[in-house]
Amino acid sequence: MKKARGQVILEFTFCMVVIMFMIYGLTKVFLWSGADLAERRKAHDKSLTQSTGNPESQIHPYFHKHEKLNAIWK
């Protein structure tokens, strides 16, 4: 009986560690995607407000240059 109980505790601990890693990874993905969207919005606002009087510069589809995501370390 004690052997089965010990196995349950080990399986639960292993599953909780895996779930914690998954939650950590999910929060990192949301932070990176939110930062990218915020940078795009700032670049779009800048292209609309600081145009040189040329209306074509306001509708330019490539107003934002993507930066590399540093997903591991800096």
Secondary structure as a PSIPRED ss2 file (coil, helix, strand):
# PSIPRED VFORMAT (PSIPRED V4.0)

   1 M C   1.000  0.000  0.000
   2 K H   0.000  1.000  0.000
   3 K H   0.000  1.000  0.000
   4 A H   0.000  1.000  0.000
   5 R H   0.000  1.000  0.000
   6 G H   0.000  1.000  0.000
   7 Q H   0.000  1.000  0.000
   8 V H   0.000  1.000  0.000
   9 I H   0.000  1.000  0.000
  10 L H   0.000  1.000  0.000
  11 E H   0.000  1.000  0.000
  12 F H   0.000  1.000  0.000
  13 T H   0.000  1.000  0.000
  14 F H   0.000  1.000  0.000
  15 C H   0.000  1.000  0.000
  16 M H   0.000  1.000  0.000
  17 V H   0.000  1.000  0.000
  18 V H   0.000  1.000  0.000
  19 I H   0.000  1.000  0.000
  20 M H   0.000  1.000  0.000
  21 F H   0.000  1.000  0.000
  22 M H   0.000  1.000  0.000
  23 I H   0.000  1.000  0.000
  24 Y H   0.000  1.000  0.000
  25 G H   0.000  1.000  0.000
  26 L H   0.000  1.000  0.000
  27 T H   0.000  1.000  0.000
  28 K H   0.000  1.000  0.000
  29 V H   0.000  1.000  0.000
  30 F H   0.000  1.000  0.000
  31 L H   0.000  1.000  0.000
  32 W H   0.000  1.000  0.000
  33 S H   0.000  1.000  0.000
  34 G H   0.000  1.000  0.000
  35 A H   0.000  1.000  0.000
  36 D H   0.000  1.000  0.000
  37 L H   0.000  1.000  0.000
  38 A H   0.000  1.000  0.000
  39 E H   0.000  1.000  0.000
  40 R H   0.000  1.000  0.000
  41 R H   0.000  1.000  0.000
  42 K H   0.000  1.000  0.000
  43 A H   0.000  1.000  0.000
  44 H H   0.000  1.000  0.000
  45 D H   0.000  1.000  0.000
  46 K H   0.000  1.000  0.000
  47 S H   0.000  1.000  0.000
  48 L H   0.000  1.000  0.000
  49 T H   0.000  1.000  0.000
  50 Q C   1.000  0.000  0.000
  51 S C   1.000  0.000  0.000
  52 T C   1.000  0.000  0.000
  53 G C   1.000  0.000  0.000
  54 N C   1.000  0.000  0.000
  55 P H   0.000  1.000  0.000
  56 E H   0.000  1.000  0.000
  57 S H   0.000  1.000  0.000
  58 Q H   0.000  1.000  0.000
  59 I C   1.000  0.000  0.000
  60 H C   1.000  0.000  0.000
  61 P C   1.000  0.000  0.000
  62 Y C   1.000  0.000  0.000
  63 F C   1.000  0.000  0.000
  64 H C   1.000  0.000  0.000
  65 K C   1.000  0.000  0.000
  66 H C   1.000  0.000  0.000
  67 E C   1.000  0.000  0.000
  68 K C   1.000  0.000  0.000
  69 L C   1.000  0.000  0.000
  70 N C   1.000  0.000  0.000
  71 A C   1.000  0.000  0.000
  72 I C   1.000  0.000  0.000
  73 W C   1.000  0.000  0.000
  74 K C   1.000  0.000  0.000
